[in-house]
Amino acid sequence: MTSPDLTQANIDKIAELFPTVVTETVDESAAPRRSIDFDLLRQELADHIVEGPQERYQLDWPGKRAAAFAANAPIAKTLRPVREESVDFDTTKNLFIEGDNLDALKLLQESYLGKVKVIYIDPPYNTGRDFIYDDDFSENTNDYLEKTGQTDSVGQRLVANSEANGRFHSDWLSMMYPRLRLARNLLKDDGVIFISIDDHEIDNLRKLCDEVFGAQNFVAQIIWQKVYAPKNSALWFSEDHDYVLCYARNKLHWQPRPLPRTEAMEARYKNLDNDPRGPWKAENMTARNAYDAGVYAVTTPSGRVISGPPRGTYWRISEARFRELDEDNRIWWGTDGDNSPAVKRFLSEVADGRTPQTLWTYQEVGHTQDAKKTLLKYVPFEHTENVLNSVKPVELIQRILQLVSYASNSLSIS
């Protein structure tokens, strides 16, 4: 066994005993590699506090300073129109840019700084199956494996479990950091960004976005049910969901638009007494934990006296307010006038929409299988390599645009 192999074998043994001491560094060629944090290892082996570097709460990784420089470095490129492939080039309000997204984000800074309402990005998930974003941003998995010594020139595997060994968090973070910083610059003060991601990097992405956008501007971590059937081939659990992270440029200046009410929601409203104010539904007038002002007797239209709410509960409204609602025919006593009182909530007085939730089912926003079928309608199969595994349904993007109310001044990055 060669010296580097022996070192890694020893790191594996230490990692089995003390997983918290394994970290990432860079070697003499600036390539990331696993290593041991000896300050942490000394603490693990000591029965007292071991003095070490000053502690602080931060997200750090090898290459972070270079990533920050990449965001600020000037660019000597320009956008060139392709009129022969464009539609209504001189009058269109849409722009499709093909190229490295870091370059594109820099080129957009001058014209769109602080003007974009919504950004959606679908970055590589760092799963071991997607492209590796390195200096030239064009290296596929086979090239990467050969360069890093995990396969030989004819593609034979040299190292087992390359997906785990060859995919470093540091590379991924260095790729994401400048792009997120530039994307934030483009957002309006009431702008918002949505980011698709899965379990491999969700925790790192949350911390990274907290740093770039500010933890106070975190809006939601949405769960998207991306498949409609469990994968029986899964070794542990069938991975049925992805995440969509949502951060605002300034959370105090942005709120999601209400979603349209569903047919099922509207079906709950009926008009059992032909009230001229239209459909309504009866809402429970009781709540738990009794208090004196919420306990009083009521008399039903049939003449039955109800001495008070059920034991352990109270009426939600005061007696005076109850009398007002009853006189205005806003109390429902049942079809025979003998039920306990309920408040009539009219559909015409309910907010026109529903509050968005953090669980998005495939019935509402689509799933990956439908997305693949849609893509193959328009793109030949031979041109979809490395795309079909990450394609998103149209309905998912439509939901995001619904929440922002309109699609103008929006930016999608993939």
N, C-alpha and C positions, 0 to 999 in steps of 0.2 A: 504494500500500500504506500503510495507516495505521500510526501509530507502534507500537501494541502488536503488530500483525502483523509489522512490521519487526523488532521486538525478538525475537519468537519465531523468526523466520527466521534471525536471527543466532545465537541459541542453538542452533538445529538445525545450523548450520555448525560451531560450536565443538564440539558433541557428536560430530560425525563425526570430528573430530581427537582430542578428549580426552573420551571418554565418562565418565571418572571425576570430572570437575568439575561435572557436571550434578546439581543437587539440587532440593529442593522447598522453597518458602517460602509465605507467605500475603501477599495484597495488602491494600490498605486496607479492603476489605470482608470480610476474613478468609477469602477463598476461596483454595484452594491453587493455586499456579502453579509452573511450572518456572522455574529461575533458575540462575545460574552462581555457584559458590563461587570467588571471586576469589583467596582464599588458596591454594587448590589449583591454580588456573590459573597463578598466579605461580610456584609450585613446578615445574609442568610446563615452564614456559618458562625456568627458571633452571638453571645448571650447578652450583649449590651449594644447601645447605639454607637455605630461607627461613623466618625466624622467623614464627610465627603463634600462634593461640590454643592454650592448653594442651591437649595430646592426652590422651585417655582412651578406654578401651574401654567403649562404651555404645551402646545403641539409642536414637536420638533422632529426632524429627520435629516439624514445626510442628503445634502443637495438643496436644502430649503433656501439658502441665500442665493444660490445660482438660479433657482426658480423665480425668486423675487426680482432678480436682475433681468431675467427673460421677459418679465412683464413690462419692465421699464425701458428696455433696450429699444432704440429707434429702428425703424424698418425702411429699407430702400427698395420698396416694391410698389406696384400700383395695380389697380383693377383694370382689366381690359375687356371691353364689351364683345360679346360674340353675337353679332346681329343676325347672322344666318341661322342660328339656333334659337333665336328669341321670338317671342310673340308680342306684337305691339310695343316694341322697345321704347319708342319715343313717348308713349302715353301711359305705359303701365306704372302702377304704384307698387309693384312687387319686385324683389331683387333676390336672385338665386346666385350664390357665390360658390364656386367649386375650387377647392384648394385646401391648404392647411388652415385649420380653424384659428390657430394662434395668429397667423398672418392676417387672416380676414378680420379678426377682432381688432387688431391694431389699425387696419385700414379704415375701419368704421368709426374709430374714435373721433375723428375731426368732424364728420358730418352728422353723427348720431349721438354724440355725447349728451347724456342726460335726457334723451328723447324717446327711449324705448319703453313701451308699456308692459310688455311681457316677454320673457325669454324661456324657451324650453330647451333643455339639453339632454342628450342621451349618450353619456360618455361610455367608454369601455368599462366593463364590470370587473376587470382584473380576475377573471375566472380561470385563466390558462387556455381558453379557447379563442379569445379575441386577439386583435392586433396588438403588438407591443409598440408603445409610443416612446421612441428614443429620439436621438438627435435628428434623424432624417424623417421620422414620422411615417415610415412606409414599410417597415420591416414586418413580415408575416411570421407566423409561429415557427415554420421550418427553418427559416433563415436565423431566427433568434436561437433556436436549439443548437444549430451547428456552430454559430459564433461563440456561444457560451460553453461549448464542449460537451453538450448533452447528447449530441448525435455526431456520427462521423460524416464524411463527405457523401456517402451513399445513403444517408438517412437512418443508419442503424443506431438504436438507442444505446447510449453509454451510461446514463444515470437513470435510475428508477424514479418514478413519481416526480417527473419534471414540472408538472403543474404546480406542485407545492414548493419545490426548490427554486424554480426559476422566476417566480412572480413575486417581486418584492413590493411591499407597501411604499417604500421610498420613491421608486420610479413612478408609481401611479400618482402619488401626492405631488411630485415635482411636475408631472404633466398637467394635473388639475389646477394647481395653485395660480399660475399666471393667467390662465383662461378665466377662472372665476373672478379674479381681480379686475380684469379688463371688462368682463361681462357686467360687473357691478357698476363700472363707470358709465355704461350705456343706459342704465335704467333711469327712468324718471323718478322723482321723489315719491310718487305713488306707484312705482313699478314693482314687479314681482318676478321671481325666477322659480321655475319648476325643474327638478332634476330627477331623472330615472336612475335607479340603482338597485342592487340586490344585497344579500347578506354579506358578501365578501368584503365590501368597503363601506357599508352604511355607517358604522361607528366612526371611522376616520373622516368620512364626508361630513357628518354632523359637526365634528370638531373643526374641520377646515372651514366650513361655512360659518360657524360661530365666529371664527377669527376674521374672515373676509367681510361678512355682512353685519356682524355683531350678534351675540346670542340673544339680545333683546328683539331682534328682527326675525327670529324663528317663528314661523306661522303654524306649520303642521308637518307631520310625518305620515303620509297617506299610504295605506296598504291597498295595492291593486291586485285583485285575484286574476292572475294572468292565464290560468288554465282551467278547463272545465271538468277535467277528470284526473284522478290521481295517477301517478306514474308507478306502476307496479315493479318497475326495474330499479327503483330507488333502494339504496342499501340501508338507509336509516329512515328518513322522512321524505315524502314527496314534496318537493318545493313548489308550492302552488301560488306563490305571490312574489311580487317585486314591491319596491317602495317608490314613492314620488315625494321628494323633499320639496318643501315650499318655504322660501325666504323672501321677505320684502326688503326693498331699499330703505323704507321707513315705515315700520309696522303701524305707527299711529296715523299714517296717511293712506292706508290701504285696507280695504275689507273685501272679501269675496262677494260677488253678486249672488243673490238667491237663485236657486235652481227652480225650474218650472215644477209645479205640483204634479204628481202622478195621477193617473186615472183612479187608482186605488184610494189615494188620499181624498180626492173630490167625492168619491162614492160614499164616504162616511157621512157626508152631509145630506140630509133629507129634509122634507117639509111636511111632517106628520100632521100639523094643525093648520096647513095652508096660510102660514104667516106671510103677510104682504112683503116682508123684508127678505124673503127667499129662503133657500136651504140653510139648515143649521144642524148642529149635533149637540147632544146633551153631555155636559161635563160634570163630573163628580163635584159636589159642593163641600165634601168633607176632607179633612186632613188629619194627620196624627198629632199626638201630644196636645191634649186639651188645655185651653186657657179660658178664663172666665168670660171675656167679651165674645168668645165664639161659641158660647153655650146658651141657647134660648129655645123656647118652644115655638113650633109653627103649626098652623092648622091647614090641612089639605082642602082643596075645593069640595071634596066629598064630605067634609066635616070631621074627619079624624084628626085628633090632636097628637102631634109628635112632640114629646116632652123635650127632646134635644137630639143631637147627633149620636151615633152609636158610641158605646163606652170606649174611652181611650182616644177619641177623635174630637174635632171641633168643626164648626161651620167656617168655611174659608172667608166669608164676608160678614160684616157687622150686621146687626139686626136692622138698623136704619137703611143700610144699603140693600138688604134683602127685600124690605118692603117696597123700595123704589123699583127694583127689578121686577117684582111680582106685579105691581101695578102696570108696568110697561109690557107685560106678557113676555118677559124674558126668563121666567121660571117654568120648567117643565115638570108636571106632576104625573106623567104617564097618561095613557089613552083614557083610563077610567077616572083620572083625577085623584087617585088615592096613593100614589107612590111617594117616596121620599123626594124632596126637591132636588132638581139639577138645573144648572145654569145653561141657557141656550147660547151657543157660540155660532154666530152667523158667518157663513162663508164670505159674504160681502165685506165683512169687517176684519177678516183674517189677512195677514200680510200676503201679498201676491207672490208667493214662492215658498221655497223650503230651504232651511239652513243646510249647507253642504256638510257632509260627514267625512270622516277619515277612512272609512272602509268603502272601496269602490269595487263592486262585484262585476264579473264578466258580463252578466246580463245587461248592465247599464253602460259599461265602457268598453266592451269587447275583450277578446282574448287573443293569444298569440297565433293560434291556428287560423282564425279568421284573417288575422293580419298577414300571414304568409300567403293565403289564397288571394288576398287583394293585391299584394305585391306582384305575384306571378301573373296576374292579369295584364300587367303593364310592362314588366321587366322580364326578358328571357332568363331562363333558369341558369344558364352558364354565366350570367352577370350578377348572380346573387350570392356568390361565395362570401362567407363571413357576415352576411347580412341577415339571412333567415333566422339565425339564432337570437337576434336581438330586435327584430322588426316590431314596431308598435302599431296597434290598431288605430284607424282613423278616429274612432269614437273616443279614444283616450285623449287625443289632442283636442277634439271638439269639446270635451268636458272642461279641459283647462281654459279654452277660450271662452266658454260660457261663464266661468267664474270671474273672468276679467272683463266681460261684457262685450268686447269687440276685438277683432283680429288685427286692426290697423296698428302699425308701429310694433309689430311683434317680430321676434327673432328666434329661429330654431337652429340649434347647433348639433351636429352628429359627426 
